[in-house]
Amino acid sequence: MRPKTEVYVNSRGIGSEGGLNCFCCGEPQSLASNIAAFVDSKEDGEDAVAMFISGAARLYPIRFGCSVIQVKIGACDAHFSQLTALHKLFVATNTLSKQVIDRSRV
């Protein structure tokens, strides 16, 4: 089965997380600003992570009586405005795609 080119996401907002790379420049961050977003399934989460450069997004399974999958996307301080733009697009469209990512990097 081919990876999805668009994934439904429900953002929890912007926070911080250690060990993520910046989604714009790829630089590793000891503590990165990040978006935490829920996806519908592990497969959707894997497809979402695959849309980013290596290490910029990661899956986090969370258990509250049922399986909930969260994707976290990191950014360095220099690209915080792009992370904010990506978050605004998430909130407006509830979707993640290469086009959404590219639009946020402008």
C-alpha positions in Angstrom: 0.0 0.0 0.0 1.3 3.4 -1.0 1.8 6.1 1.7 -0.9 8.6 2.0 -0.1 12.0 0.5 -2.5 13.8 2.9 -3.1 12.9 6.6 -5.8 14.2 9.0 -4.2 15.9 12.0 -5.6 17.5 15.1 -3.1 19.8 16.7 -2.6 20.0 20.4 -0.6 23.2 20.0 3.1 24.3 20.2 5.3 23.1 23.0 8.9 21.9 23.4 10.5 18.5 23.1 14.0 17.2 23.2 15.7 15.2 20.5 13.9 16.5 17.4 15.6 18.0 14.3 14.3 21.2 12.7 11.8 20.5 10.0 13.2 23.3 7.9 17.0 23.0 8.2 17.4 19.5 9.7 19.7 20.7 12.4 19.5 18.5 15.6 18.1 20.3 18.6 18.6 19.4 22.3 15.3 21.2 23.0 13.1 22.1 20.1 9.9 24.0 19.8 7.4 21.5 18.4 3.9 20.9 17.3 2.1 17.9 18.9 -0.7 16.6 16.7 -3.0 13.6 16.9 -3.5 11.3 13.9 -6.1 8.6 13.3 -3.8 5.6 13.3 -0.2 4.4 13.5 -0.2 4.1 9.7 -1.3 7.7 9.3 1.4 8.7 11.8 4.1 6.8 9.9 2.9 8.5 6.6 3.0 11.9 8.4 6.5 11.3 9.7 7.7 10.3 6.2 6.7 13.7 4.8 9.5 15.4 6.9 13.3 15.3 6.7 14.8 12.6 8.9 14.5 13.3 12.6 12.2 16.3 12.3 9.0 14.4 13.2 8.4 11.4 15.5 5.5 9.2 16.5 4.4 9.1 20.2 1.9 6.4 21.1 -0.1 7.5 24.1 -2.5 5.2 26.1 -5.5 6.5 27.9 -7.6 3.3 27.9 -7.3 3.2 24.1 -4.4 3.8 21.7 -3.9 7.4 20.7 -1.1 8.3 18.3 0.6 11.7 18.3 3.1 13.1 15.9 5.6 15.7 17.1 7.3 18.0 14.6 10.3 20.1 15.7 11.9 23.4 14.7 14.9 25.4 15.8 14.7 28.9 17.1 15.5 30.4 13.7 12.6 28.6 12.1 10.0 29.1 14.9 7.9 31.4 12.6 7.7 28.6 10.0 6.6 26.2 12.8 3.9 28.8 13.8 2.8 29.0 10.1 2.6 25.2 9.9 0.5 25.2 13.1 -1.9 27.8 11.6 -2.3 25.6 8.5 -3.0 22.6 10.7 -5.7 24.4 12.6 -7.2 25.9 9.4 -7.2 22.6 7.4 -6.7 19.7 9.8 -4.5 18.1 7.2 -0.9 17.5 6.7 0.6 17.2 3.2 3.9 18.1 1.4 2.0 21.2 0.1 1.1 22.3 3.6 4.7 21.8 4.8 6.1 23.7 1.8 3.6 26.6 2.3 4.7 26.9 5.9 8.4 27.2 5.0 7.9 30.4 2.9 
